[in-house]
Amino acid sequence: MTTQLTIVNHKQTINVKIERMAVYLQSRIVEAIEDNGRCWYLFFYKGQYLTSTAATKLKRRSFMERAFRDGVVLQAPHPLIGHLLHNHQTCKKTGFQHLTGKIEKLFTPQETAFIATFFESFVPKRKLFEYIQAIFYEYRRNGQLLSCYRILRILMDFAPKQSWVKQLSRDLNFIKYEKLYQSLSPELIKKDSLYAEKKLYEDLSNDASFQSLIKLLQLQNRWIDETALWIKRTAETCADRDYAALSALLNKHFPQPDAMLVIEQLFHAAPRCEQLRNDLINYYIETKQPNKIIPFMLGRNFSLTDVQVGKIESLLESLDVAAADMEIEPLNQLAPFFAGHPQLTEKFLQTCVTLLFRSHELPYIAEWLLPFKKPLGSLPVIRKVEKMLEIADDPDHQSELGELYYQFKQYDKAIDCFSWEMELKGSDPNPVKWLSKIYNEMGMKSEYKAYQNLYIDMEKRRA
């Protein structure tokens, strides 16, 4: 899935990492970061690439600010971002003057005027205003008053305090159109779908407006925008019907792994969605991903079916406890799943205790093991830890303690124990033998050889 791309700025090539994308009205704006921390924005209109620009301070109440505040913001990597950028591994930065020539060939004058408002944070507002105003005058010269009014509505949003805009909004030639724009009627949607989409988007919490907007997107075959809206809707409502609509779109346009990645990200935003949760669990079981299932379950009050429990138990053997992103501390909550599997539990606990020793002391580890004693009794690894706790401060059992530390790969602590034993029992070669063995396993060859030679000498003296 696309996570990086190249921006061409004149003859300079700039490699950037994709961070996120805002889907807002007809725009899709991708935020990407250079290695030096500089931020870039890539602009798309209905999937058509427009240009890229390095970030400056984004103006308050600008289109950009609204896009990332009110739009659907998706974090990379994300299948919708990947689909948008699939054919755009290299993106050319185009200045505003050349950009206008490009968009005038691709889009209607009304769309061109609207696209110009995207760049308020990067192009002087006066320049943008005059460009849109010129489109208005072109329509006026041709006597296309409704088209003029469409442009005027864009300017009423873009520069509502501008005196020219205020004056024209009261012009008798346009008053007759004002009534049309007072309600989101089918006639308005037909005559000015761009404006209607904006008003419907502002009223998304209203179910009728939401459904009208979905129908409009479907008519225009804008399934990416539709999918983004269903993501937003499902996160807000957690309703089964909304999730079903989203799932249908994902299954239609993406392979299952990509569809489930969308669901996975959505779950983090809406963990109370039961159907979403069940689909994820079943997918993790089906694809044998225990490391996905376990963190997913920890700390949540999940009600699993008997079938799910049985399947999860069968996956525990392949759980990679040592994975870099696995938190060991909460894993004792899984004790009930190990009931009836003593050999598997022993192997699991051996790994967990070994890892816990890296950052915890014996008392914590002994307490961590308690949830496993009730369903499984005192397994060997539990007895070892309890024994270690019992003899930790006993100078007469340092050799035994050292051997137990060694079994959990706590080599430094084992060395301390055997060194102490060596001082107490200077003629006993056993602690020397252990020290040689441990240093060899640690790759400390000089120490290994020194203790190996000492052990050989002590054995010769004993012979």
C-alpha positions as CSV (number, residue, x, y, z in Angstrom):
1,M,0.0,0.0,0.0
2,T,1.3,3.4,-1.0
3,T,3.1,5.2,1.9
4,Q,5.6,7.3,0.1
5,L,5.7,9.3,-3.1
6,T,7.8,11.8,-5.0
7,I,7.0,15.5,-5.6
8,V,8.7,17.2,-8.5
9,N,9.2,21.0,-7.9
10,H,10.9,22.4,-11.1
11,K,13.9,20.1,-11.4
12,Q,14.1,19.1,-7.8
13,T,12.7,15.8,-6.6
14,I,11.3,15.6,-3.1
15,N,10.6,12.3,-1.3
16,V,7.7,12.5,1.2
17,K,6.0,10.1,3.5
18,I,2.2,10.2,3.5
19,E,0.6,11.0,6.8
20,R,-3.1,11.4,6.3
21,M,-5.9,12.5,3.9
22,A,-8.9,14.7,4.3
23,V,-12.0,13.9,2.2
24,Y,-14.1,17.0,2.2
25,L,-16.8,17.9,-0.4
26,Q,-15.3,17.3,-3.8
27,S,-11.7,17.6,-2.6
28,R,-9.2,15.1,-1.3
29,I,-6.2,16.7,0.4
30,V,-3.2,14.5,1.2
31,E,-0.7,15.6,3.9
32,A,2.8,14.3,3.5
33,I,6.1,15.0,5.3
34,E,9.7,15.3,4.1
35,D,12.6,13.8,6.1
36,N,13.5,17.3,7.2
37,G,10.0,17.8,8.7
38,R,8.6,20.1,6.0
39,C,5.0,19.5,5.3
40,W,3.4,19.2,1.8
41,Y,-0.2,19.1,0.7
42,L,-1.4,17.4,-2.5
43,F,-4.7,18.6,-3.9
44,F,-7.2,16.4,-5.8
45,Y,-10.7,17.3,-7.1
46,K,-13.0,14.3,-7.6
47,G,-9.9,12.1,-7.9
48,Q,-8.1,14.3,-10.4
49,Y,-4.7,15.5,-9.3
50,L,-4.3,19.3,-9.2
51,T,-1.0,20.3,-7.7
52,S,1.2,20.1,-4.6
53,T,2.4,22.9,-2.3
54,A,4.6,23.2,0.7
55,A,2.8,24.2,3.8
56,T,2.8,27.7,5.2
57,K,0.7,28.8,8.1
58,L,-2.9,27.7,7.3
59,K,-5.3,30.6,7.5
60,R,-8.1,30.4,10.0
61,R,-11.5,29.6,8.5
62,S,-9.9,28.7,5.2
63,F,-10.9,25.8,3.0
64,M,-7.9,23.8,4.2
65,E,-8.7,24.3,7.9
66,R,-12.3,23.2,7.3
67,A,-11.2,20.2,5.3
68,F,-9.1,18.8,8.2
69,R,-11.6,19.9,10.8
70,D,-14.9,19.0,9.3
71,G,-14.0,16.4,6.6
72,V,-13.3,12.7,7.0
73,V,-9.7,12.5,8.0
74,L,-8.0,9.1,7.3
75,Q,-4.6,8.1,8.7
76,A,-2.1,6.5,6.4
77,P,-1.7,3.7,5.5
78,H,-5.3,3.5,4.4
79,P,-6.9,1.7,1.4
80,L,-8.7,4.8,0.3
81,I,-5.5,6.8,0.3
82,G,-3.8,3.9,-1.6
83,H,-6.5,3.8,-4.2
84,L,-6.3,7.6,-4.8
85,L,-2.5,7.6,-5.2
86,H,-2.2,4.3,-7.0
87,N,-1.4,6.1,-10.3
88,H,0.3,9.1,-8.7
89,Q,3.7,7.9,-7.4
90,T,5.2,11.1,-8.8
91,C,3.3,14.4,-8.5
92,K,4.4,17.7,-10.1
93,K,4.1,21.0,-8.3
94,T,2.3,23.5,-10.5
95,G,2.1,27.2,-9.9
96,F,-1.4,28.8,-9.6
97,Q,-1.2,30.5,-13.0
98,H,-0.5,27.2,-14.8
99,L,-2.9,25.4,-12.6
100,T,-5.8,27.6,-13.7
101,G,-5.1,26.8,-17.3
102,K,-5.1,23.1,-16.5
103,I,-8.4,23.1,-14.5
104,E,-10.2,25.3,-17.0
105,K,-9.7,22.5,-19.6
106,L,-10.9,19.7,-17.2
107,F,-13.8,21.3,-15.3
108,T,-16.7,23.6,-15.7
109,P,-16.2,27.3,-14.9
110,Q,-18.2,26.9,-11.7
111,E,-16.0,24.0,-10.6
112,T,-12.9,26.0,-11.5
113,A,-14.1,28.9,-9.4
114,F,-14.7,26.5,-6.5
115,I,-11.3,24.8,-6.9
116,A,-9.6,28.2,-6.6
117,T,-11.0,28.6,-3.1
118,F,-8.9,25.6,-2.0
119,F,-5.7,27.7,-2.1
120,E,-6.5,30.6,0.2
121,S,-3.6,29.6,2.5
122,F,-1.1,29.6,-0.4
123,V,-2.3,32.3,-2.9
124,P,-3.2,35.9,-1.9
125,K,-7.0,36.1,-1.4
126,R,-7.3,39.1,-3.6
127,K,-5.8,37.2,-6.5
128,L,-8.2,34.3,-6.0
129,F,-11.2,36.7,-5.7
130,E,-10.3,38.5,-8.9
131,Y,-9.9,35.2,-10.7
132,I,-13.4,34.0,-9.6
133,Q,-14.8,37.4,-10.3
134,A,-13.6,37.2,-13.9
135,I,-15.5,34.0,-14.3
136,F,-18.6,35.8,-13.0
137,Y,-18.2,38.6,-15.6
138,E,-17.7,36.1,-18.4
139,Y,-21.1,34.6,-17.6
140,R,-22.7,38.0,-17.3
141,R,-21.4,39.1,-20.7
142,N,-23.1,36.1,-22.1
143,G,-26.4,36.8,-20.3
144,Q,-26.2,33.6,-18.3
145,L,-27.7,34.9,-15.0
146,L,-28.2,31.6,-13.2
147,S,-24.6,30.7,-13.9
148,C,-23.6,34.1,-12.6
149,Y,-25.5,33.5,-9.5
150,R,-23.8,30.1,-9.0
151,I,-20.5,31.9,-9.0
152,L,-21.9,34.6,-6.7
153,R,-22.8,31.9,-4.2
154,I,-19.2,30.7,-4.2
155,L,-18.0,34.2,-3.5
156,M,-20.7,34.7,-0.8
157,D,-19.0,31.9,1.1
158,F,-15.4,32.8,0.2
159,A,-15.6,36.6,0.8
160,P,-18.9,37.4,2.4
161,K,-17.8,40.8,3.7
162,Q,-16.5,42.1,0.4
163,S,-18.5,45.1,-0.7
164,W,-18.9,44.0,-4.3
165,V,-20.3,40.6,-3.1
166,K,-22.7,42.3,-0.7
167,Q,-23.9,44.7,-3.4
168,L,-24.5,42.0,-6.0
169,S,-26.3,39.7,-3.5
170,R,-29.0,42.4,-3.4
171,D,-29.1,43.0,-7.2
172,L,-32.7,42.6,-8.5
173,N,-31.4,40.5,-11.4
174,F,-30.5,37.8,-8.8
175,I,-33.2,38.1,-6.2
176,K,-35.4,35.7,-8.2
177,Y,-32.8,32.9,-7.7
178,E,-32.5,33.5,-3.9
179,K,-35.7,31.6,-3.2
180,L,-34.4,28.6,-5.1
181,Y,-31.4,28.5,-2.7
182,Q,-33.4,28.8,0.5
183,S,-34.3,25.1,0.6
184,L,-32.5,21.9,-0.4
185,S,-35.1,21.0,-3.0
186,P,-34.6,18.4,-5.8
187,E,-34.7,21.4,-8.2
188,L,-31.7,23.1,-6.4
189,I,-29.8,19.8,-6.4
190,K,-30.4,19.5,-10.2
191,K,-29.6,23.1,-11.0
192,D,-26.6,23.6,-8.6
193,S,-25.4,20.3,-7.3
194,L,-22.1,21.8,-6.2
195,Y,-23.8,24.2,-3.8
196,A,-26.4,21.6,-2.8
197,E,-23.6,19.2,-1.8
198,K,-22.0,21.8,0.4
199,K,-25.3,22.5,2.2
200,L,-26.1,18.8,2.6
201,Y,-22.7,18.2,4.0
202,E,-23.3,21.0,6.6
203,D,-26.4,19.1,7.7
204,L,-25.1,15.6,7.8
205,S,-26.5,14.9,11.3
206,N,-29.9,15.1,9.6
207,D,-30.7,11.6,8.2
208,A,-32.7,13.0,5.2
209,S,-29.7,15.3,4.3
210,F,-27.3,12.4,4.7
211,Q,-29.3,10.1,2.4
212,S,-29.7,12.9,-0.2
213,L,-26.0,13.4,-0.2
214,I,-25.3,9.7,-0.6
215,K,-27.7,9.6,-3.6
216,L,-25.9,12.5,-5.2
217,L,-22.5,10.8,-4.8
218,Q,-23.9,7.6,-6.2
219,L,-25.3,9.5,-9.3
220,Q,-21.8,10.9,-9.8
221,N,-20.1,7.5,-9.2
222,R,-18.0,9.0,-6.4
223,W,-17.7,5.8,-4.3
224,I,-14.5,7.0,-2.5
225,D,-16.4,10.0,-1.1
226,E,-19.4,7.8,-0.4
227,T,-17.2,5.3,1.5
228,A,-15.6,8.1,3.5
229,L,-19.0,9.4,4.6
230,W,-20.1,5.9,5.7
231,I,-16.9,5.6,7.7
232,K,-17.8,8.9,9.4
233,R,-21.4,7.9,9.9
234,T,-20.6,4.5,11.3
235,A,-18.2,6.0,13.8
236,E,-20.9,8.3,15.0
237,T,-23.9,6.0,15.1
238,C,-22.5,2.5,15.5
239,A,-25.8,1.5,13.8
240,D,-25.9,-2.0,12.1
241,R,-27.5,-0.5,9.0
242,D,-24.8,2.1,8.6
243,Y,-22.0,-0.5,9.1
244,A,-23.8,-2.8,6.6
245,A,-23.7,-0.1,3.9
246,L,-20.0,0.6,4.6
247,S,-19.2,-3.1,4.5
248,A,-21.0,-3.5,1.1
249,L,-18.9,-0.7,-0.4
250,L,-15.6,-2.1,1.0
251,N,-16.3,-5.6,-0.2
252,K,-17.2,-4.3,-3.6
253,H,-14.1,-2.2,-4.2
254,F,-11.4,-3.8,-2.1
255,P,-9.9,-7.3,-1.4
256,Q,-10.7,-8.6,2.1
257,P,-7.3,-7.6,3.8
258,D,-7.8,-4.0,2.7
259,A,-11.4,-3.9,3.6
260,M,-10.5,-5.2,7.1
261,L,-7.8,-2.6,7.5
262,V,-10.5,0.1,7.1
263,I,-12.6,-1.7,9.6
264,E,-9.7,-2.1,12.0
265,Q,-9.0,1.6,11.9
266,L,-12.6,2.4,12.3
267,F,-12.8,0.1,15.4
268,H,-10.2,2.2,17.2
269,A,-12.5,5.2,16.7
270,A,-15.7,3.4,17.5
271,P,-14.9,0.4,19.8
272,R,-18.5,0.0,20.9
273,C,-19.7,-1.2,17.5
274,E,-20.6,-4.8,18.2
275,Q,-20.9,-6.1,14.7
276,L,-17.7,-4.4,13.6
277,R,-15.9,-6.0,16.6
278,N,-17.3,-9.5,15.7
279,D,-16.2,-9.2,12.1
280,L,-12.7,-8.3,13.1
281,I,-12.5,-11.2,15.6
282,N,-13.8,-13.6,13.0
283,Y,-11.3,-12.3,10.4
284,Y,-8.4,-12.6,12.8
285,I,-9.4,-16.1,13.6
286,E,-9.9,-17.0,10.0
287,T,-6.5,-15.6,8.9
288,K,-4.8,-17.0,12.0
289,Q,-3.6,-13.8,13.5
290,P,-3.4,-14.4,17.3
291,N,-1.2,-11.4,17.9
292,K,-4.1,-9.3,16.4
293,I,-6.7,-11.0,18.5
294,I,-5.1,-10.7,21.9
295,P,-4.4,-7.0,22.2
296,F,-7.8,-6.5,20.6
297,M,-9.5,-8.4,23.5
298,L,-7.5,-7.2,26.4
299,G,-9.1,-4.6,28.6
300,R,-12.5,-4.8,26.8
301,N,-15.7,-6.4,28.1
302,F,-16.2,-8.7,25.2
303,S,-18.8,-11.4,25.1
304,L,-17.4,-14.1,22.9
305,T,-19.3,-17.1,21.6
306,D,-18.3,-20.6,22.5
307,V,-17.2,-21.2,18.9
308,Q,-15.0,-18.1,19.0
309,V,-13.5,-19.1,22.4
310,G,-12.7,-22.6,21.1
311,K,-11.0,-21.2,17.9
312,I,-9.0,-18.6,19.9
313,E,-7.7,-21.3,22.2
314,S,-6.5,-23.2,19.2
315,L,-4.5,-20.2,18.0
316,L,-2.7,-19.5,21.3
317,E,0.1,-21.9,20.4
318,S,1.1,-19.6,17.5
319,L,1.0,-16.4,19.6
320,D,4.3,-14.5,19.3
321,V,4.6,-13.1,22.8
322,A,8.0,-11.7,22.0
323,A,6.7,-9.5,19.1
324,A,7.9,-5.9,19.4
325,D,4.4,-4.4,19.7
326,M,3.1,-6.9,22.3
327,E,2.6,-5.7,25.8
328,I,3.3,-8.5,28.3
329,E,1.8,-7.0,31.4
330,P,-1.9,-7.3,30.5
331,L,-1.5,-10.9,29.1
332,N,-2.4,-12.5,32.4
333,Q,-6.0,-11.5,31.7
334,L,-5.9,-14.4,29.2
335,A,-5.6,-17.1,31.9
336,P,-9.1,-18.4,31.4
337,F,-8.4,-19.2,27.8
338,F,-5.5,-21.5,28.8
339,A,-7.6,-23.7,31.1
340,G,-7.2,-27.3,30.1
341,H,-3.9,-26.6,28.2
342,P,-1.1,-27.0,30.8
343,Q,1.7,-27.8,28.3
344,L,0.8,-24.8,26.1
345,T,0.5,-22.6,29.2
346,E,3.9,-23.7,30.5
347,K,5.5,-22.7,27.2
348,F,3.6,-19.4,27.1
349,L,4.5,-18.5,30.7
350,Q,8.1,-19.4,30.3
351,T,8.4,-16.8,27.5
352,C,6.3,-14.2,29.4
353,V,8.3,-14.5,32.6
354,T,11.5,-14.3,30.7
355,L,10.4,-11.0,29.1
356,L,8.9,-9.6,32.3
357,F,12.3,-10.0,34.1
358,R,13.6,-7.3,31.7
359,S,11.6,-4.6,33.5
360,H,10.1,-6.1,36.7
361,E,11.3,-7.7,39.9
362,L,10.4,-11.1,41.4
363,P,7.5,-9.9,43.6
364,Y,5.7,-8.4,40.6
365,I,6.2,-11.5,38.5
366,A,4.9,-13.8,41.2
367,E,1.8,-11.7,41.6
368,W,1.4,-11.6,37.8
369,L,1.3,-15.4,37.7
370,L,-1.5,-15.7,40.2
371,P,-4.5,-15.7,37.7
372,F,-3.0,-18.8,36.1
373,K,-2.8,-20.8,39.4
374,K,-6.6,-21.0,39.8
375,P,-7.4,-22.7,36.5
376,L,-4.2,-24.7,36.1
377,G,-2.6,-25.1,39.5
378,S,1.1,-24.7,40.2
379,L,2.8,-25.3,36.9
380,P,6.6,-25.8,36.9
381,V,7.2,-22.2,35.8
382,I,5.0,-20.9,38.6
383,R,6.8,-23.1,41.2
384,K,10.2,-21.9,39.9
385,V,9.2,-18.2,40.4
386,E,7.8,-19.0,43.9
387,K,11.0,-20.8,44.8
388,M,13.1,-17.9,43.6
389,L,11.0,-15.5,45.7
390,E,11.5,-17.8,48.7
391,I,15.3,-18.1,48.5
392,A,16.1,-14.7,47.0
393,D,17.8,-13.5,50.2
394,D,19.1,-16.8,51.4
395,P,23.0,-17.0,51.1
396,D,22.9,-20.8,51.3
397,H,20.9,-21.1,48.1
398,Q,22.6,-18.8,45.7
399,S,23.7,-21.5,43.4
400,E,20.1,-22.8,43.1
401,L,18.8,-19.2,42.6
402,G,21.5,-18.7,39.9
403,E,20.3,-21.7,38.0
404,L,16.7,-20.5,38.1
405,Y,17.7,-17.1,36.8
406,Y,19.7,-18.8,34.0
407,Q,16.6,-20.7,33.0
408,F,14.8,-17.3,32.4
409,K,17.8,-15.9,30.6
410,Q,18.6,-13.5,33.4
411,Y,22.3,-13.9,32.9
412,D,23.5,-10.8,34.8
413,K,21.5,-11.9,37.9
414,A,22.7,-15.4,37.5
415,I,26.3,-14.2,37.4
416,D,25.8,-12.3,40.6
417,C,24.5,-15.5,42.3
418,F,27.3,-17.7,41.1
419,S,29.9,-15.1,41.9
420,W,28.6,-14.9,45.5
421,E,28.5,-18.7,45.7
422,M,32.1,-18.8,44.4
423,E,33.3,-16.5,47.2
424,L,31.5,-18.5,49.8
425,K,32.7,-21.9,48.5
426,G,36.1,-21.1,47.0
427,S,37.0,-24.8,46.4
428,D,33.7,-25.7,44.7
429,P,34.2,-25.8,40.9
430,N,30.4,-25.9,40.2
431,P,29.8,-22.1,40.3
432,V,33.0,-21.6,38.2
433,K,31.6,-24.0,35.7
434,W,28.3,-22.1,35.6
435,L,30.1,-18.8,35.2
436,S,32.1,-20.2,32.2
437,K,28.9,-21.5,30.6
438,I,27.0,-18.2,31.1
439,Y,29.8,-16.0,29.7
440,N,30.1,-18.3,26.7
441,E,26.4,-17.9,26.0
442,M,26.7,-14.1,26.4
443,G,29.5,-14.1,23.8
444,M,32.0,-12.7,26.3
445,K,34.9,-14.9,25.1
446,S,37.7,-13.6,27.3
447,E,35.7,-14.1,30.5
448,Y,34.5,-17.5,29.2
449,K,38.1,-18.7,28.7
450,A,39.3,-17.3,32.0
451,Y,36.6,-19.2,34.0
452,Q,37.0,-22.3,31.7
453,N,40.7,-22.4,32.5
454,L,40.0,-21.9,36.2
455,Y,37.5,-24.7,36.2
456,I,39.9,-27.1,34.5
457,D,42.6,-26.2,37.1
458,M,40.2,-26.8,40.0
459,E,39.1,-30.1,38.6
460,K,42.8,-31.2,38.2
461,R,43.5,-30.2,41.9
462,R,40.5,-32.2,43.0
463,A,41.6,-35.3,41.0
